[in-house]
Amino acid sequence: MGALITPLALAHYGLRVVTLIAGICFLLGIAATLVLREPKGLALSDLDGTAAREPEPSLV
């Protein structure tokens, strides 16, 4: 999607604005990496403390 939007954004807003947006996205990615914890060997179902639920049997 970015490969389609970037040329249009460059033509409409210019290099300075597009570079600023890219820099903000880069910094937000670094911030998310530092803030969010890594699961380190845990299963996804163990992350929130609840196990994956089994589907309930139908009453047919």
All heavy atoms as a GROMACS GRO file, in nm:
protein
  433
    1MET      N    1   0.082  -0.118   0.000
    1MET     CA    2   0.000   0.000   0.000
    1MET      C    3   0.087   0.126   0.000
    1MET      O    4   0.054   0.223  -0.065
    1MET     CB    5  -0.092  -0.005   0.122
    1MET     CG    6  -0.198   0.097   0.122
    1MET     SD    7  -0.322   0.049   0.004
    1MET     CE    8  -0.445   0.166   0.038
    2GLY      N    9   0.197   0.121   0.074
    2GLY     CA   10   0.284   0.238   0.080
    2GLY      C   11   0.348   0.269  -0.054
    2GLY      O   12   0.374   0.385  -0.086
    3ALA      N   13   0.372   0.164  -0.136
    3ALA     CA   14   0.431   0.186  -0.268
    3ALA      C   15   0.333   0.259  -0.360
    3ALA      O   16   0.376   0.324  -0.456
    3ALA     CB   17   0.471   0.054  -0.330
    4LEU      N   18   0.206   0.251  -0.332
    4LEU     CA   19   0.107   0.322  -0.412
    4LEU      C   20   0.083   0.464  -0.362
    4LEU      O   21   0.056   0.555  -0.440
    4LEU     CB   22  -0.025   0.244  -0.413
    4LEU     CG   23  -0.020   0.103  -0.471
    4LEU    CD1   24  -0.154   0.034  -0.451
    4LEU    CD2   25   0.017   0.106  -0.617
    5ILE      N   26   0.090   0.482  -0.231
    5ILE     CA   27   0.058   0.611  -0.171
    5ILE      C   28   0.178   0.706  -0.172
    5ILE      O   29   0.162   0.827  -0.188
    5ILE     CB   30   0.006   0.591  -0.028
    5ILE    CG1   31  -0.128   0.518  -0.033
    5ILE    CG2   32  -0.008   0.722   0.047
    5ILE    CD1   33  -0.183   0.481   0.101
    6THR      N   34   0.298   0.653  -0.158
    6THR     CA   35   0.417   0.737  -0.147
    6THR      C   36   0.436   0.830  -0.267
    6THR      O   37   0.459   0.950  -0.247
    6THR     CB   38   0.542   0.652  -0.122
    6THR    OG1   39   0.522   0.576  -0.003
    6THR    CG2   40   0.665   0.738  -0.106
    7PRO      N   41   0.429   0.784  -0.391
    7PRO     CA   42   0.445   0.878  -0.502
    7PRO      C   43   0.338   0.986  -0.506
    7PRO      O   44   0.367   1.102  -0.537
    7PRO     CB   45   0.436   0.789  -0.627
    7PRO     CG   46   0.464   0.653  -0.581
    7PRO     CD   47   0.420   0.646  -0.439
    8LEU      N   48   0.215   0.951  -0.471
    8LEU     CA   49   0.109   1.051  -0.467
    8LEU      C   50   0.133   1.154  -0.357
    8LEU      O   51   0.111   1.273  -0.375
    8LEU     CB   52  -0.027   0.983  -0.448
    8LEU     CG   53  -0.070   0.888  -0.560
    8LEU    CD1   54  -0.197   0.814  -0.520
    8LEU    CD2   55  -0.088   0.964  -0.689
    9ALA      N   56   0.175   1.105  -0.241
    9ALA     CA   57   0.204   1.196  -0.130
    9ALA      C   58   0.322   1.286  -0.162
    9ALA      O   59   0.321   1.405  -0.129
    9ALA     CB   60   0.231   1.117  -0.002
   10LEU      N   61   0.425   1.232  -0.229
   10LEU     CA   62   0.539   1.314  -0.269
   10LEU      C   63   0.498   1.423  -0.366
   10LEU      O   64   0.542   1.538  -0.355
   10LEU     CB   65   0.648   1.227  -0.332
   10LEU     CG   66   0.737   1.151  -0.235
   10LEU    CD1   67   0.822   1.050  -0.310
   10LEU    CD2   68   0.825   1.247  -0.158
   11ALA      N   69   0.412   1.389  -0.461
   11ALA     CA   70   0.368   1.487  -0.560
   11ALA      C   71   0.280   1.594  -0.497
   11ALA      O   72   0.286   1.711  -0.535
   11ALA     CB   73   0.293   1.417  -0.673
   12HIS      N   74   0.198   1.554  -0.400
   12HIS     CA   75   0.103   1.649  -0.342
   12HIS      C   76   0.162   1.730  -0.227
   12HIS      O   77   0.142   1.851  -0.219
   12HIS     CB   78  -0.021   1.573  -0.294
   12HIS     CG   79  -0.135   1.662  -0.258
   12HIS    ND1   80  -0.152   1.712  -0.132
   12HIS    CD2   81  -0.238   1.711  -0.332
   12HIS    CE1   82  -0.259   1.788  -0.128
   12HIS    NE2   83  -0.314   1.787  -0.249
   13TYR      N   84   0.236   1.664  -0.135
   13TYR     CA   85   0.285   1.731  -0.014
   13TYR      C   86   0.432   1.769  -0.020
   13TYR      O   87   0.476   1.856   0.054
   13TYR     CB   88   0.262   1.642   0.109
   13TYR     CG   89   0.118   1.613   0.135
   13TYR    CD1   90   0.068   1.484   0.122
   13TYR    CD2   91   0.030   1.713   0.172
   13TYR    CE1   92  -0.065   1.456   0.146
   13TYR    CE2   93  -0.103   1.686   0.195
   13TYR     CZ   94  -0.150   1.558   0.181
   13TYR     OH   95  -0.282   1.531   0.204
   14GLY      N   96   0.512   1.700  -0.098
   14GLY     CA   97   0.654   1.729  -0.106
   14GLY      C   98   0.738   1.637  -0.019
   14GLY      O   99   0.687   1.563   0.065
   15LEU      N  100   0.867   1.642  -0.043
   15LEU     CA  101   0.960   1.552   0.025
   15LEU      C  102   0.968   1.576   0.175
   15LEU      O  103   0.977   1.483   0.254
   15LEU     CB  104   1.098   1.564  -0.038
   15LEU     CG  105   1.207   1.473   0.017
   15LEU    CD1  106   1.168   1.327  -0.004
   15LEU    CD2  107   1.340   1.503  -0.048
   16ARG      N  108   0.963   1.700   0.217
   16ARG     CA  109   0.978   1.733   0.359
   16ARG      C  110   0.866   1.672   0.444
   16ARG      O  111   0.892   1.612   0.548
   16ARG     CB  112   0.981   1.885   0.378
   16ARG     CG  113   1.003   1.925   0.522
   16ARG     CD  114   1.020   2.071   0.534
   16ARG     NE  115   1.143   2.107   0.463
   16ARG     CZ  116   1.210   2.218   0.485
   16ARG    NH1  117   1.165   2.305   0.571
   16ARG    NH2  118   1.320   2.243   0.419
   17VAL      N  119   0.744   1.684   0.399
   17VAL     CA  120   0.629   1.632   0.476
   17VAL      C  121   0.631   1.479   0.476
   17VAL      O  122   0.608   1.416   0.580
   17VAL     CB  123   0.496   1.686   0.419
   17VAL    CG1  124   0.378   1.620   0.487
   17VAL    CG2  125   0.490   1.835   0.434
   18VAL      N  126   0.660   1.418   0.361
   18VAL     CA  127   0.662   1.273   0.353
   18VAL      C  128   0.774   1.216   0.440
   18VAL      O  129   0.757   1.114   0.508
   18VAL     CB  130   0.674   1.226   0.206
   18VAL    CG1  131   0.692   1.076   0.197
   18VAL    CG2  132   0.552   1.269   0.127
   19THR      N  133   0.888   1.281   0.441
   19THR     CA  134   0.999   1.237   0.526
   19THR      C  135   0.963   1.254   0.674
   19THR      O  136   0.998   1.168   0.756
   19THR     CB  137   1.127   1.316   0.493
   19THR    OG1  138   1.154   1.302   0.354
   19THR    CG2  139   1.244   1.266   0.573
   20LEU      N  140   0.894   1.360   0.707
   20LEU     CA  141   0.850   1.381   0.845
   20LEU      C  142   0.753   1.271   0.889
   20LEU      O  143   0.766   1.216   0.999
   20LEU     CB  144   0.783   1.518   0.860
   20LEU     CG  145   0.730   1.553   0.998
   20LEU    CD1  146   0.845   1.565   1.097
   20LEU    CD2  147   0.651   1.682   0.992
   21ILE      N  148   0.659   1.235   0.803
   21ILE     CA  149   0.565   1.128   0.834
   21ILE      C  150   0.638   0.995   0.851
   21ILE      O  151   0.610   0.918   0.944
   21ILE     CB  152   0.456   1.118   0.725
   21ILE    CG1  153   0.368   1.243   0.729
   21ILE    CG2  154   0.372   0.992   0.742
   21ILE    CD1  155   0.273   1.255   0.612
   22ALA      N  156   0.734   0.967   0.763
   22ALA     CA  157   0.812   0.842   0.774
   22ALA      C  158   0.893   0.841   0.903
   22ALA      O  159   0.904   0.737   0.969
   22ALA     CB  160   0.903   0.827   0.653
   23GLY      N  161   0.950   0.953   0.941
   23GLY     CA  162   1.026   0.962   1.066
   23GLY      C  163   0.940   0.940   1.188
   23GLY      O  164   0.981   0.872   1.284
   24ILE      N  165   0.818   0.994   1.185
   24ILE     CA  166   0.726   0.974   1.298
   24ILE      C  167   0.688   0.826   1.308
   24ILE      O  168   0.684   0.770   1.419
   24ILE     CB  169   0.601   1.063   1.282
   24ILE    CG1  170   0.641   1.210   1.303
   24ILE    CG2  171   0.491   1.023   1.377
   24ILE    CD1  172   0.533   1.309   1.267
   25CYS      N  173   0.661   0.762   1.195
   25CYS     CA  174   0.629   0.619   1.196
   25CYS      C  175   0.747   0.538   1.250
   25CYS      O  176   0.728   0.442   1.326
   25CYS     CB  177   0.593   0.571   1.056
   25CYS     SG  178   0.435   0.633   0.999
   26PHE      N  179   0.868   0.575   1.214
   26PHE     CA  180   0.988   0.507   1.262
   26PHE      C  181   0.999   0.521   1.414
   26PHE      O  182   1.024   0.423   1.485
   26PHE     CB  183   1.111   0.565   1.192
   26PHE     CG  184   1.241   0.511   1.241
   26PHE    CD1  185   1.280   0.382   1.211
   26PHE    CD2  186   1.326   0.589   1.318
   26PHE    CE1  187   1.401   0.332   1.255
   26PHE    CE2  188   1.447   0.540   1.363
   26PHE     CZ  189   1.484   0.411   1.332
   27LEU      N  190   0.981   0.641   1.466
   27LEU     CA  191   0.991   0.664   1.610
   27LEU      C  192   0.880   0.592   1.687
   27LEU      O  193   0.903   0.540   1.795
   27LEU     CB  194   0.989   0.813   1.640
   27LEU     CG  195   1.112   0.890   1.593
   27LEU    CD1  196   1.094   1.039   1.617
   27LEU    CD2  197   1.237   0.839   1.660
   28LEU      N  198   0.759   0.588   1.629
   28LEU     CA  199   0.651   0.515   1.694
   28LEU      C  200   0.680   0.365   1.697
   28LEU      O  201   0.645   0.296   1.793
   28LEU     CB  202   0.518   0.541   1.623
   28LEU     CG  203   0.458   0.679   1.645
   28LEU    CD1  204   0.335   0.698   1.557
   28LEU    CD2  205   0.424   0.701   1.791
   29GLY      N  206   0.745   0.313   1.594
   29GLY     CA  207   0.784   0.172   1.593
   29GLY      C  208   0.886   0.141   1.701
   29GLY      O  209   0.877   0.038   1.768
   30ILE      N  210   0.982   0.230   1.719
   30ILE     CA  211   1.082   0.211   1.825
   30ILE      C  212   1.015   0.219   1.962
   30ILE      O  213   1.043   0.138   2.051
   30ILE     CB  214   1.195   0.315   1.814
   30ILE    CG1  215   1.279   0.284   1.690
   30ILE    CG2  216   1.282   0.317   1.938
   30ILE    CD1  217   1.386   0.387   1.661
   31ALA      N  218   0.925   0.316   1.981
   31ALA     CA  219   0.856   0.330   2.109
   31ALA      C  220   0.772   0.206   2.140
   31ALA      O  221   0.771   0.158   2.254
   31ALA     CB  222   0.767   0.454   2.107
   32ALA      N  223   0.703   0.153   2.039
   32ALA     CA  224   0.622   0.032   2.061
   32ALA      C  225   0.709  -0.086   2.098
   32ALA      O  226   0.674  -0.168   2.183
   32ALA     CB  227   0.539   0.002   1.937
   33THR      N  228   0.827  -0.095   2.036
   33THR     CA  229   0.919  -0.204   2.066
   33THR      C  230   0.969  -0.195   2.210
   33THR      O  231   0.985  -0.297   2.278
   33THR     CB  232   1.039  -0.201   1.970
   33THR    OG1  233   0.990  -0.212   1.836
   33THR    CG2  234   1.134  -0.315   1.996
   34LEU      N  235   0.992  -0.075   2.258
   34LEU     CA  236   1.043  -0.058   2.394
   34LEU      C  237   0.934  -0.074   2.499
   34LEU      O  238   0.961  -0.120   2.610
   34LEU     CB  239   1.108   0.080   2.407
   34LEU     CG  240   1.235   0.101   2.324
   34LEU    CD1  241   1.282   0.245   2.336
   34LEU    CD2  242   1.343   0.004   2.364
   35VAL      N  243   0.811  -0.038   2.467
   35VAL     CA  244   0.702  -0.040   2.565
   35VAL      C  245   0.639  -0.179   2.577
   35VAL      O  246   0.611  -0.225   2.688
   35VAL     CB  247   0.595   0.065   2.529
   35VAL    CG1  248   0.471   0.048   2.615
   35VAL    CG2  249   0.652   0.204   2.544
   36LEU      N  250   0.616  -0.245   2.465
   36LEU     CA  251   0.549  -0.375   2.468
   36LEU      C  252   0.646  -0.483   2.511
   36LEU      O  253   0.760  -0.488   2.466
   36LEU     CB  254   0.491  -0.408   2.330
   36LEU     CG  255   0.387  -0.310   2.279
   36LEU    CD1  256   0.348  -0.347   2.137
   36LEU    CD2  257   0.266  -0.309   2.369
   37ARG      N  258   0.600  -0.570   2.598
   37ARG     CA  259   0.688  -0.676   2.647
   37ARG      C  260   0.692  -0.792   2.549
   37ARG      O  261   0.594  -0.820   2.478
   37ARG     CB  262   0.645  -0.723   2.785
   37ARG     CG  263   0.509  -0.787   2.789
   37ARG     CD  264   0.472  -0.821   2.933
   37ARG     NE  265   0.340  -0.879   2.937
   37ARG     CZ  266   0.318  -1.009   2.948
   37ARG    NH1  267   0.417  -1.092   2.958
   37ARG    NH2  268   0.194  -1.055   2.950
   38GLU      N  269   0.803  -0.862   2.547
   38GLU     CA  270   0.819  -0.978   2.461
   38GLU      C  271   0.772  -1.102   2.537
   38GLU      O  272   0.801  -1.119   2.654
   38GLU     CB  273   0.966  -0.994   2.424
   38GLU     CG  274   0.993  -1.107   2.329
   38GLU     CD  275   1.139  -1.116   2.291
   38GLU    OE1  276   1.218  -1.031   2.333
   38GLU    OE2  277   1.174  -1.211   2.221
   39PRO      N  278   0.697  -1.192   2.471
   39PRO     CA  279   0.644  -1.308   2.542
   39PRO      C  280   0.748  -1.411   2.583
   39PRO      O  281   0.725  -1.488   2.673
   39PRO     CB  282   0.543  -1.368   2.444
   39PRO     CG  283   0.570  -1.308   2.313
   39PRO     CD  284   0.644  -1.181   2.336
   40LYS      N  285   0.863  -1.418   2.524
   40LYS     CA  286   0.975  -1.506   2.560
   40LYS      C  287   0.933  -1.648   2.594
   40LYS      O  288   0.937  -1.691   2.709
   40LYS     CB  289   1.055  -1.447   2.675
   40LYS     CG  290   1.130  -1.323   2.639
   40LYS     CD  291   1.218  -1.276   2.752
   40LYS     CE  292   1.285  -1.146   2.712
   40LYS     NZ  293   1.362  -1.090   2.817
   41GLY      N  294   0.890  -1.722   2.494
   41GLY     CA  295   0.860  -1.862   2.513
   41GLY      C  296   0.720  -1.895   2.561
   41GLY      O  297   0.688  -2.011   2.581
   42LEU      N  298   0.637  -1.795   2.583
   42LEU     CA  299   0.501  -1.821   2.628
   42LEU      C  300   0.410  -1.840   2.507
   42LEU      O  301   0.428  -1.778   2.403
   42LEU     CB  302   0.448  -1.704   2.711
   42LEU     CG  303   0.518  -1.678   2.843
   42LEU    CD1  304   0.462  -1.553   2.907
   42LEU    CD2  305   0.502  -1.796   2.935
   43ALA      N  306   0.311  -1.924   2.522
   43ALA     CA  307   0.210  -1.941   2.418
   43ALA      C  308   0.119  -1.819   2.419
   43ALA      O  309   0.102  -1.753   2.521
   43ALA     CB  310   0.129  -2.067   2.443
   44LEU      N  311   0.060  -1.789   2.305
   44LEU     CA  312  -0.028  -1.673   2.297
   44LEU      C  313  -0.147  -1.686   2.391
   44LEU      O  314  -0.195  -1.586   2.445
   44LEU     CB  315  -0.076  -1.654   2.153
   44LEU     CG  316   0.030  -1.609   2.053
   44LEU    CD1  317  -0.030  -1.601   1.914
   44LEU    CD2  318   0.091  -1.477   2.094
   45SER      N  319  -0.194  -1.806   2.413
   45SER     CA  320  -0.308  -1.825   2.504
   45SER      C  321  -0.269  -1.801   2.650
   45SER      O  322  -0.354  -1.777   2.734
   45SER     CB  323  -0.366  -1.964   2.488
   45SER     OG  324  -0.268  -2.062   2.518
   46ASP      N  325  -0.140  -1.806   2.682
   46ASP     CA  326  -0.094  -1.784   2.819
   46ASP      C  327  -0.068  -1.637   2.851
   46ASP      O  328  -0.048  -1.602   2.966
   46ASP     CB  329   0.035  -1.863   2.845
   46ASP     CG  330   0.012  -2.013   2.839
   46ASP    OD1  331  -0.103  -2.055   2.859
   46ASP    OD2  332   0.110  -2.085   2.812
   47LEU      N  333  -0.068  -1.551   2.752
   47LEU     CA  334  -0.030  -1.412   2.775
   47LEU      C  335  -0.130  -1.336   2.862
   47LEU      O  336  -0.091  -1.256   2.945
   47LEU     CB  337  -0.014  -1.339   2.642
   47LEU     CG  338   0.107  -1.382   2.560
   47LEU    CD1  339   0.113  -1.304   2.432
   47LEU    CD2  340   0.235  -1.365   2.638
   48ASP      N  341  -0.259  -1.360   2.845
   48ASP     CA  342  -0.356  -1.285   2.923
   48ASP      C  343  -0.405  -1.364   3.045
   48ASP      O  344  -0.494  -1.319   3.115
   48ASP     CB  345  -0.474  -1.242   2.838
   48ASP     CG  346  -0.551  -1.358   2.780
   48ASP    OD1  347  -0.505  -1.472   2.792
   48ASP    OD2  348  -0.657  -1.333   2.722
   49GLY      N  349  -0.351  -1.481   3.067
   49GLY     CA  350  -0.387  -1.559   3.184
   49GLY      C  351  -0.506  -1.650   3.163
   49GLY      O  352  -0.543  -1.724   3.253
   50THR      N  353  -0.569  -1.645   3.049
   50THR     CA  354  -0.683  -1.733   3.022
   50THR      C  355  -0.645  -1.832   2.914
   50THR      O  356  -0.578  -1.798   2.817
   50THR     CB  357  -0.807  -1.654   2.977
   50THR    OG1  358  -0.775  -1.584   2.858
   50THR    CG2  359  -0.851  -1.555   3.083
   51ALA      N  360  -0.687  -1.954   2.930
   51ALA     CA  361  -0.661  -2.056   2.829
   51ALA      C  362  -0.762  -2.042   2.716
   51ALA      O  363  -0.871  -1.986   2.735
   51ALA     CB  364  -0.670  -2.195   2.891
   52ALA      N  365  -0.726  -2.091   2.601
   52ALA     CA  366  -0.819  -2.087   2.488
   52ALA      C  367  -0.940  -2.174   2.521
   52ALA      O  368  -0.927  -2.284   2.573
   52ALA     CB  369  -0.750  -2.138   2.362
   53ARG      N  370  -1.056  -2.120   2.495
   53ARG     CA  371  -1.178  -2.192   2.528
   53ARG      C  372  -1.212  -2.294   2.420
   53ARG      O  373  -1.194  -2.270   2.303
   53ARG     CB  374  -1.295  -2.096   2.542
   53ARG     CG  375  -1.289  -2.014   2.668
   53ARG     CD  376  -1.418  -1.941   2.686
   53ARG     NE  377  -1.397  -1.805   2.637
   53ARG     CZ  378  -1.494  -1.718   2.619
   53ARG    NH1  379  -1.617  -1.750   2.643
   53ARG    NH2  380  -1.466  -1.598   2.576
   54GLU      N  381  -1.261  -2.406   2.466
   54GLU     CA  382  -1.308  -2.510   2.374
   54GLU      C  383  -1.446  -2.467   2.324
   54GLU      O  384  -1.525  -2.408   2.398
   54GLU     CB  385  -1.320  -2.644   2.446
   54GLU     CG  386  -1.188  -2.700   2.493
   54GLU     CD  387  -1.100  -2.742   2.378
   54GLU    OE1  388  -1.152  -2.792   2.277
   54GLU    OE2  389  -0.977  -2.724   2.389
   55PRO      N  390  -1.479  -2.499   2.198
   55PRO     CA  391  -1.614  -2.465   2.151
   55PRO      C  392  -1.719  -2.545   2.226
   55PRO      O  393  -1.697  -2.661   2.262
   55PRO     CB  394  -1.611  -2.504   2.004
   55PRO     CG  395  -1.490  -2.587   1.986
   55PRO     CD  396  -1.397  -2.559   2.097
   56GLU      N  397  -1.829  -2.481   2.258
   56GLU     CA  398  -1.936  -2.548   2.332
   56GLU      C  399  -2.008  -2.646   2.240
   56GLU      O  400  -2.029  -2.618   2.122
   56GLU     CB  401  -2.034  -2.445   2.386
   56GLU     CG  402  -1.970  -2.354   2.488
   56GLU     CD  403  -2.070  -2.254   2.544
   56GLU    OE1  404  -2.192  -2.280   2.534
   56GLU    OE2  405  -2.025  -2.153   2.598
   57PRO      N  406  -2.045  -2.762   2.295
   57PRO     CA  407  -2.116  -2.859   2.211
   57PRO      C  408  -2.253  -2.806   2.172
   57PRO      O  409  -2.318  -2.736   2.248
   57PRO     CB  410  -2.127  -2.982   2.299
   57PRO     CG  411  -2.108  -2.934   2.437
   57PRO     CD  412  -2.023  -2.810   2.430
   58SER      N  413  -2.294  -2.841   2.052
   58SER     CA  414  -2.425  -2.794   2.007
   58SER      C  415  -2.535  -2.878   2.072
   58SER      O  416  -2.515  -2.993   2.110
   58SER     CB  417  -2.435  -2.804   1.855
   58SER     OG  418  -2.420  -2.938   1.816
   59LEU      N  419  -2.649  -2.820   2.087
   59LEU     CA  420  -2.761  -2.888   2.152
   59LEU      C  421  -2.859  -2.943   2.050
   59LEU      O  422  -2.979  -2.937   2.069
   59LEU     CB  423  -2.833  -2.790   2.246
   59LEU     CG  424  -2.746  -2.732   2.358
   59LEU    CD1  425  -2.822  -2.626   2.433
   59LEU    CD2  426  -2.701  -2.843   2.451
   60VAL      N  427  -2.810  -2.999   1.942
   60VAL     CA  428  -2.897  -3.052   1.837
   60VAL      C  429  -2.944  -3.189   1.869
   60VAL      O  430  -2.891  -3.271   1.926
   60VAL     CB  431  -2.824  -3.052   1.700
   60VAL    CG1  432  -2.915  -3.107   1.593
   60VAL    CG2  433  -2.774  -2.916   1.670
   0.00000   0.00000   0.00000
